[in-house]
C-alpha cells in the first residue's frame, strides 16, 4: 500500500478563521474525512481542525484545503510534507 502524503503549496493566515489555511496537493491517494497528519521532517503531529470546501481553483488543480491549529504554526510552511496516518 502506498503512503498518502500532503505537501503544503500555500498558507493563508486569515484572522477571522479558527486556524491557518493550508492549500496543498496529495500523493498516493486521497484524504478521507479529517486526516491525522504527521510532519515528515520533525515527526510531530499536525492538528487538523477541518477540511475546507473546495474553491473553483482547487477543483481545477486538484488541491485540498486544510484548516490547521494555530499552535502548529511552525509546521505550516510552504514545501512541508505531511504523512497521513
C-alpha positions in Angstrom: 0.0 0.0 0.0 1.3 3.4 -0.9 1.6 6.1 1.8 -0.6 9.1 1.3 1.2 12.5 1.7 0.1 16.1 1.7 2.6 18.8 0.5 1.8 22.4 1.5 1.7 24.7 -1.5 0.3 27.9 0.1 -0.5 29.1 3.5 -3.0 31.8 4.5 -3.4 33.4 7.9 -6.9 34.8 7.9 -7.6 36.3 11.4 -11.3 35.5 11.2 -10.6 31.8 10.7 -10.1 29.5 13.6 -6.8 28.2 12.3 -4.3 28.6 9.5 -5.4 27.7 6.0 -3.1 25.3 4.2 -3.6 24.6 0.5 -1.8 21.6 -0.8 -1.6 18.6 -3.0 -1.8 14.9 -2.1 0.2 12.0 -3.5 -0.5 8.3 -3.1 -4.3 8.7 -2.7 -7.0 11.0 -1.5 -7.7 12.3 2.0 -10.8 10.8 3.6 -12.6 12.8 6.3 -10.4 14.8 8.7 -7.0 13.2 8.3 -4.5 12.6 11.1 -1.2 14.0 9.8 2.4 13.8 11.0 5.2 16.2 9.8 7.7 14.3 7.8 10.8 16.3 9.0 10.0 16.6 12.7 7.7 13.6 13.3 5.3 15.9 15.2 1.5 15.5 14.8 -0.1 18.3 12.7 -3.5 19.0 14.3 -6.1 19.4 11.5 -9.3 21.3 12.6 -11.1 20.6 9.3 -11.2 20.2 5.6 -12.5 23.3 3.8 -14.9 23.4 0.9 -13.2 23.3 -2.5 -12.9 26.6 -4.4 -13.0 26.8 -8.2 -9.2 26.9 -8.2 -8.7 23.9 -6.0 -11.3 22.0 -8.1 -9.3 22.8 -11.2 -5.9 22.0 -9.7 -7.0 19.0 -7.5 -5.6 20.6 -4.4 -7.1 20.3 -0.9 -7.7 23.0 1.7 -7.0 22.1 5.3 -7.5 24.3 8.4 -4.6 23.7 10.9 -4.5 24.5 14.6 -2.6 27.8 15.1 -0.5 26.1 17.8 1.2 24.2 14.9 2.1 27.3 13.0 5.8 26.4 12.9 4.9 23.3 10.9 2.6 25.2 8.4 5.1 26.3 5.8 5.2 26.1 2.0 7.0 23.0 1.0 6.4 21.0 4.2 5.5 17.3 3.7 2.9 15.7 6.0 2.3 12.0 6.1 -1.3 10.6 6.6 -1.5 8.1 9.4 
